[in-house]
Amino acid sequence: MQIQTLEPKRVREAAAVLAEAFTDEPIITQMLPLGTLHRQRKIADYFVWSMRLTGIDTVDTAVDPRSGKLLGVALWEPPGHVSRWFAGLPATPGVLRGVGRRGLRVLDAYEAAGAGKHPGEPHWHLVDVGTCGEARGRGVGTRLIEHRLETVDESGCIASLEATTERSAQLYRRLGFEHQHALSGVADGVSVMWRMPNTRGGKLAA
């Protein structure tokens, strides 16, 4: 398995990996309920938009060296990140049609629920991480996160994230993240977690 920065030509492929990984995730399910027409494509459209807003320089991918297939994707916001709205603009009409008014309301409520719950100082933020079905249980997600945490430790910054399920929270705890805030409302059950620099958690078996 090779970890490398996402190539621009593979944004749609990376979005499909995340769409598969997040198909049952609670927030995505509120945005696009099960049974929504063309649901997987719409979820993928959302992730294309998200990656373009963040910038692909900090999107890490796990690649199968034999087949070249993307096995996993991790999207990070670096310290001091400012959304690159002009980069995300080409995808904006599609994502708005995809998630609709319901999805936009969920996104707005989710952002509001997490406001002020992340470090006030410059920090790294893990936005999303997911793997394709065939790669699950092989430590791909763990390796992706560990790869970026090496850079985070070198910078001396805190890392933060939102764990939307207990299963994901368990993984993050093993990587050194600790619960800081429990969110409510549309984000009920979400745990905001921080990791101090140079804190090394245990590793899951590959």
C-alpha positions as CSV (number, residue, x, y, z in Angstrom):
1,M,0.0,0.0,0.0
2,Q,1.3,3.4,-1.0
3,I,0.2,6.7,0.6
4,Q,0.3,9.7,-1.7
5,T,-1.4,13.0,-2.4
6,L,-4.5,12.9,-4.5
7,E,-4.0,13.5,-8.1
8,P,-6.4,16.1,-9.6
9,K,-7.6,13.6,-12.3
10,R,-8.7,11.2,-9.6
11,V,-11.0,13.5,-7.6
12,R,-14.1,11.8,-8.8
13,E,-12.7,8.4,-8.0
14,A,-11.7,9.5,-4.5
15,A,-15.2,10.9,-4.0
16,A,-16.7,7.5,-5.0
17,V,-14.6,5.8,-2.3
18,L,-15.8,8.3,0.3
19,A,-19.4,7.9,-0.9
20,E,-19.2,4.2,-0.4
21,A,-17.6,4.5,3.0
22,F,-20.2,7.1,4.2
23,T,-23.3,5.6,2.8
24,D,-24.7,4.7,6.3
25,E,-23.0,7.5,8.2
26,P,-25.5,9.4,10.4
27,I,-25.0,13.0,9.1
28,I,-24.9,11.9,5.4
29,T,-28.1,9.9,6.0
30,Q,-29.8,13.0,7.4
31,M,-28.7,14.9,4.3
32,L,-29.7,12.2,1.8
33,P,-32.0,9.7,3.4
34,L,-31.9,6.0,2.3
35,G,-34.0,5.6,-0.8
36,T,-33.1,9.0,-2.3
37,L,-32.9,8.8,-6.1
38,H,-29.3,8.5,-7.4
39,R,-28.2,8.7,-3.8
40,Q,-24.6,7.4,-4.2
41,R,-23.9,9.8,-7.1
42,K,-25.3,12.7,-5.0
43,I,-23.1,11.7,-2.0
44,A,-20.1,11.6,-4.4
45,D,-21.0,15.0,-5.8
46,Y,-20.9,16.3,-2.2
47,F,-17.4,14.9,-1.6
48,V,-16.1,16.4,-4.9
49,W,-17.3,19.8,-3.7
50,S,-15.8,19.3,-0.2
51,M,-12.4,18.3,-1.6
52,R,-12.4,21.3,-4.0
53,L,-13.3,23.6,-1.2
54,T,-10.5,22.3,1.0
55,G,-7.9,21.8,-1.7
56,I,-6.4,18.5,-2.7
57,D,-2.9,19.3,-1.4
58,T,-4.0,17.8,1.9
59,V,-6.1,14.9,0.6
60,D,-4.1,11.7,1.2
61,T,-4.9,8.5,-0.7
62,A,-4.0,4.9,-0.1
63,V,-3.2,3.2,-3.4
64,D,-2.8,-0.5,-4.2
65,P,0.7,-0.7,-5.8
66,R,-0.3,-3.6,-8.0
67,S,-3.6,-2.4,-9.4
68,G,-3.3,1.3,-8.9
69,K,-6.8,1.3,-7.3
70,L,-7.7,3.8,-4.6
71,L,-8.3,1.9,-1.4
72,G,-8.8,4.8,1.0
73,V,-9.0,8.6,1.2
74,A,-8.4,11.1,4.0
75,L,-9.3,14.7,3.7
76,W,-7.5,17.2,6.0
77,E,-7.8,21.0,6.6
78,P,-4.3,22.4,7.4
79,P,-3.7,25.1,10.1
80,G,-5.2,28.5,9.1
81,H,-7.2,26.9,6.3
82,V,-9.4,29.2,4.3
83,S,-12.0,27.5,2.1
84,R,-11.1,27.9,-1.6
85,W,-14.6,28.8,-2.7
86,F,-13.3,29.5,-6.3
87,A,-12.0,26.0,-6.6
88,G,-15.3,24.5,-5.4
89,L,-17.4,26.8,-7.5
90,P,-17.5,24.5,-10.6
91,A,-19.0,21.7,-8.4
92,T,-21.4,24.0,-6.5
93,P,-24.5,23.8,-8.8
94,G,-24.3,20.0,-8.9
95,V,-23.9,19.6,-5.1
96,L,-26.7,22.0,-4.4
97,R,-29.0,20.1,-6.7
98,G,-27.8,16.9,-5.2
99,V,-28.3,17.5,-1.5
100,G,-31.2,19.9,-1.9
101,R,-32.6,22.2,0.7
102,R,-32.8,19.5,3.2
103,G,-29.1,18.7,2.9
104,L,-28.1,22.3,3.1
105,R,-30.1,22.7,6.3
106,V,-28.4,19.7,7.8
107,L,-25.0,21.0,6.8
108,D,-25.7,24.5,8.3
109,A,-27.0,22.9,11.5
110,Y,-24.0,20.6,11.8
111,E,-21.6,23.5,11.3
112,A,-23.5,25.5,14.0
113,A,-23.4,22.6,16.4
114,G,-19.6,22.3,16.1
115,A,-18.9,26.1,16.3
116,G,-16.4,26.9,19.0
117,K,-15.7,23.3,19.8
118,H,-12.4,23.0,18.0
119,P,-9.0,24.5,19.1
120,G,-8.8,28.2,19.0
121,E,-5.2,28.1,17.8
122,P,-4.1,26.9,14.4
123,H,-4.6,23.2,14.1
124,W,-5.1,20.3,11.7
125,H,-8.6,19.1,11.2
126,L,-9.5,15.6,9.8
127,V,-12.6,16.3,7.8
128,D,-13.3,12.8,6.4
129,V,-11.6,9.5,6.1
130,G,-13.0,6.4,4.4
131,T,-12.0,3.2,2.6
132,C,-13.6,1.1,-0.1
133,G,-15.4,-2.1,0.8
134,E,-12.6,-4.5,-0.1
135,A,-10.0,-2.6,2.0
136,R,-12.0,-2.5,5.2
137,G,-10.4,-4.4,8.1
138,R,-6.9,-4.1,6.6
139,G,-5.7,-1.1,8.5
140,V,-6.0,1.3,5.5
141,G,-7.8,4.0,7.4
142,T,-5.3,3.8,10.3
143,R,-2.3,4.0,8.0
144,L,-3.8,7.0,6.2
145,I,-4.3,8.9,9.5
146,E,-0.9,7.9,10.9
147,H,0.7,9.2,7.7
148,R,-0.6,12.7,8.1
149,L,-0.1,12.7,11.9
150,E,3.6,12.5,11.3
151,T,3.4,15.9,9.6
152,V,1.1,17.2,12.4
153,D,3.6,16.2,15.0
154,E,6.4,17.8,13.2
155,S,4.4,21.1,13.1
156,G,3.7,20.9,16.8
157,C,0.0,21.4,16.2
158,I,-3.1,19.9,17.7
159,A,-5.3,17.7,15.5
160,S,-9.1,17.7,15.8
161,L,-12.0,15.8,14.3
162,E,-15.6,14.8,14.8
163,A,-16.3,11.1,15.4
164,T,-19.9,10.4,14.3
165,T,-20.0,6.8,15.4
166,E,-18.7,4.9,18.4
167,R,-16.7,2.6,16.0
168,S,-14.8,5.5,14.5
169,A,-14.3,7.0,18.0
170,Q,-12.6,3.8,19.1
171,L,-10.2,4.0,16.2
172,Y,-9.4,7.7,17.0
173,R,-8.8,7.0,20.6
174,R,-6.3,4.3,19.7
175,L,-4.5,7.0,17.6
176,G,-4.2,9.4,20.6
177,F,-7.4,11.5,20.2
178,E,-9.4,12.3,23.3
179,H,-13.0,13.3,23.6
180,Q,-13.6,17.1,24.2
181,H,-17.2,17.9,23.4
182,A,-20.4,16.1,22.8
183,L,-22.6,17.8,20.1
184,S,-26.4,17.9,20.1
185,G,-29.2,18.7,17.7
186,V,-28.6,17.4,14.2
187,A,-25.2,16.3,15.4
188,D,-26.5,14.4,18.4
189,G,-24.0,11.6,19.3
190,V,-21.1,13.3,17.6
191,S,-17.9,13.5,19.6
192,V,-15.4,16.3,19.0
193,M,-11.9,14.9,19.7
194,W,-8.5,16.5,19.9
195,R,-5.0,15.0,19.8
196,M,-2.1,16.9,21.3
197,P,1.2,16.8,19.2
198,N,3.6,13.9,19.7
199,T,0.9,11.8,21.4
200,R,1.2,8.3,19.9
201,G,-1.8,6.0,20.2
202,G,-1.9,2.3,19.7
203,K,-2.2,0.8,16.2
204,L,-4.8,-1.4,14.8
205,A,-3.7,-4.6,13.1
206,A,-3.4,-4.3,9.3
